[in-house]
Amino acid sequence: MLVVGASSGIGRALALLAAGAGAAVAVAARRLDELEATVSQAKAAGGAAQRLWCDVTEPQAARSVAADAAQLLGGLDTVVFSSGVAPLGRLSDASAEEWEVVLATNVVGGALVLAGALQPLRDAHGASGPRPSVVVLSTHIVERPWPGIVPYAASKAALATVARGLRGEEPWLRVLDVVVPNTTTPFADGWEKAAASEAVTAWANGGYLEGPVWSAEQTAAAVLDALVAEEGPDDVDLTALSTD
Ligand SMILES: NC(=O)c1ccc[n+]([C@@H]2O[C@H](COP(=O)([O-])OP(=O)(O)OC[C@H]3O[C@@H](n4cnc5c(N)ncnc54)[C@H](OP(=O)(O)O)[C@@H]3O)[C@@H](O)[C@H]2O)c1
């Protein structure tokens, strides 16, 4: 398994659970020190993981990361694209550069990682046995974009469309689109504090913050469950599940 975006949050939790369960795991992202922490934690959990540097906004790096993982692991049957960024700000203030970073990371980066994964995954696809899988992580906020992170919502809608399009073009491949509930991760750590507090107040007052907040481990476990359920749906909405 390759997890892109495994230096923190849901991607890291997913890589740790998979490695702890005995899977051969490669972890990719930009921050090598945080990837090294993922590798150490996988070892402490009784598993193993190998790290790969990848900035998905660099087309060559995005396209080649799955082939590199296949080489490291001796084959590849699953790719999870967990990388994502969400700058905070009103649409009226969003610069072209901010739009470009969001789209380059969340949409183009994801599409290129998945495109580059096709050959290594096809190589792993035997005549029988389970189909290789790719997973993208979506969000319910595409239906009602939260004020202040509209470019992020737009990018996740586009990534989900990429996933659905891939299903039609590559029927041998299982393409999971998993709608992730609100999950506690470092996702918003880079937001300026006053602006973040203002945004959270607006979301609370506007009724955007309904529903439970999951831990990264809960979300990761539910994504892995969806992956293991080979006959399950390819569009998975975790927000419809209870955490009990
Ligand atoms: N948390 C939630 O409530 C929630 C809800 C719905 C969907 N999601 C989705 O879940 C996914 C994981 O989010 P998270 O909450 O776990 O956030 P997170 O902890 O901030 O993780 C984001 C990951 O993306 C990676 N990343 C960012 N830019 C990258 C780049 N240019 N190249 C490669 N990797 C890059 C980061 O690694 P580096 O910085 O080291 O590169 C990090 O590993 C995202 O796709 C997000 O949209 C999250």
The ligand as an SDF file (V2000), in Angstrom:
LIG
                    3D

 48 52  0  0  0  0  0  0  0  0999 V2000
   -9.8010   16.4580    8.7360 N   0  0  0  0  0  0  0  0  0  0  0  0
  -11.0410   16.5280    8.2400 C   0  0  0  0  0  0  0  0  0  0  0  0
  -12.0270   16.9110    8.9260 O   0  0  0  0  0  0  0  0  0  0  0  0
  -11.2980   16.1160    6.8050 C   0  0  0  0  0  0  0  0  0  0  0  0
  -12.6270   16.0540    6.3590 C   0  0  0  0  0  0  0  0  0  0  0  0
  -12.8610   15.6610    5.0460 C   0  0  0  0  0  0  0  0  0  0  0  0
  -11.8180   15.3180    4.2040 C   0  0  0  0  0  0  0  0  0  0  0  0
  -10.5280   15.4060    4.6580 N   0  0  0  0  0  0  0  0  0  0  0  0
   -9.4440   15.0650    3.7470 C   0  0  0  0  0  0  0  0  0  0  0  0
   -8.5690   14.1370    4.3500 O   0  0  0  0  0  0  0  0  0  0  0  0
   -7.2640   14.2950    3.7890 C   0  0  0  0  0  0  0  0  0  0  0  0
   -6.2440   14.3180    4.9190 C   0  0  0  0  0  0  0  0  0  0  0  0
   -6.4540   15.4830    5.7000 O   0  0  0  0  0  0  0  0  0  0  0  0
   -6.0350   15.5780    7.2270 P   0  0  0  0  0  0  0  0  0  0  0  0
   -7.1960   16.1190    7.9410 O   0  0  0  0  0  0  0  0  0  0  0  0
   -5.4000   14.3270    7.6580 O   0  0  0  0  0  0  0  0  0  0  0  0
   -4.9700   16.7810    7.1590 O   0  0  0  0  0  0  0  0  0  0  0  0
   -3.4010   16.8910    7.5030 P   0  0  0  0  0  0  0  0  0  0  0  0
   -3.1180   16.2350    8.8050 O   0  0  0  0  0  0  0  0  0  0  0  0
   -3.0810   18.3270    7.3270 O   0  0  0  0  0  0  0  0  0  0  0  0
   -2.7110   16.0380    6.3540 O   0  0  0  0  0  0  0  0  0  0  0  0
   -2.5460   16.5530    5.0650 C   0  0  0  0  0  0  0  0  0  0  0  0
   -1.4460   15.7870    4.3720 C   0  0  0  0  0  0  0  0  0  0  0  0
   -1.3140   16.3560    3.0540 O   0  0  0  0  0  0  0  0  0  0  0  0
    0.0570   16.4200    2.7650 C   0  0  0  0  0  0  0  0  0  0  0  0
    0.3300   17.4100    1.7260 N   0  0  0  0  0  0  0  0  0  0  0  0
   -0.0380   18.7190    1.6970 C   0  0  0  0  0  0  0  0  0  0  0  0
    0.4930   19.3110    0.6100 N   0  0  0  0  0  0  0  0  0  0  0  0
    1.1990   18.3570   -0.0450 C   0  0  0  0  0  0  0  0  0  0  0  0
    1.9940   18.3430   -1.2140 C   0  0  0  0  0  0  0  0  0  0  0  0
    2.1700   19.4590   -1.9580 N   0  0  0  0  0  0  0  0  0  0  0  0
    2.5930   17.1980   -1.6010 N   0  0  0  0  0  0  0  0  0  0  0  0
    2.4220   16.0570   -0.8690 C   0  0  0  0  0  0  0  0  0  0  0  0
    1.6650   15.9860    0.2320 N   0  0  0  0  0  0  0  0  0  0  0  0
    1.0790   17.1360    0.6590 C   0  0  0  0  0  0  0  0  0  0  0  0
    0.7060   16.7960    4.0980 C   0  0  0  0  0  0  0  0  0  0  0  0
    2.0850   16.4190    4.0810 O   0  0  0  0  0  0  0  0  0  0  0  0
    3.3160   17.4230    3.9070 P   0  0  0  0  0  0  0  0  0  0  0  0
    2.9140   18.7550    4.4290 O   0  0  0  0  0  0  0  0  0  0  0  0
    4.3990   16.7490    4.6970 O   0  0  0  0  0  0  0  0  0  0  0  0
    3.6020   17.4140    2.4480 O   0  0  0  0  0  0  0  0  0  0  0  0
   -0.0920   15.9120    5.0580 C   0  0  0  0  0  0  0  0  0  0  0  0
    0.5120   14.6370    5.1490 O   0  0  0  0  0  0  0  0  0  0  0  0
   -7.2940   15.5890    2.9530 C   0  0  0  0  0  0  0  0  0  0  0  0
   -7.4070   15.2320    1.5930 O   0  0  0  0  0  0  0  0  0  0  0  0
   -8.5760   16.2690    3.4100 C   0  0  0  0  0  0  0  0  0  0  0  0
   -9.1430   17.0340    2.3800 O   0  0  0  0  0  0  0  0  0  0  0  0
  -10.2440   15.7890    5.9450 C   0  0  0  0  0  0  0  0  0  0  0  0
  1  2  1  0
  2  3  2  0
  2  4  1  0
  4  5  1  0
  4 48  2  0
  5  6  2  0
  6  7  1  0
  7  8  2  0
  8  9  1  0
  8 48  1  0
  9 10  1  0
  9 46  1  0
 10 11  1  0
 11 12  1  0
 11 44  1  0
 12 13  1  0
 13 14  1  0
 14 15  2  0
 14 16  1  0
 14 17  1  0
 17 18  1  0
 18 19  2  0
 18 20  1  0
 18 21  1  0
 21 22  1  0
 22 23  1  0
 23 24  1  0
 23 42  1  0
 24 25  1  0
 25 26  1  0
 25 36  1  0
 26 27  1  0
 26 35  1  0
 27 28  2  0
 28 29  1  0
 29 30  1  0
 29 35  2  0
 30 31  1  0
 30 32  2  0
 32 33  1  0
 33 34  2  0
 34 35  1  0
 36 37  1  0
 36 42  1  0
 37 38  1  0
 38 39  2  0
 38 40  1  0
 38 41  1  0
 42 43  1  0
 44 45  1  0
 44 46  1  0
 46 47  1  0
M  CHG  2   8   1  16  -1
M  END
$$$$
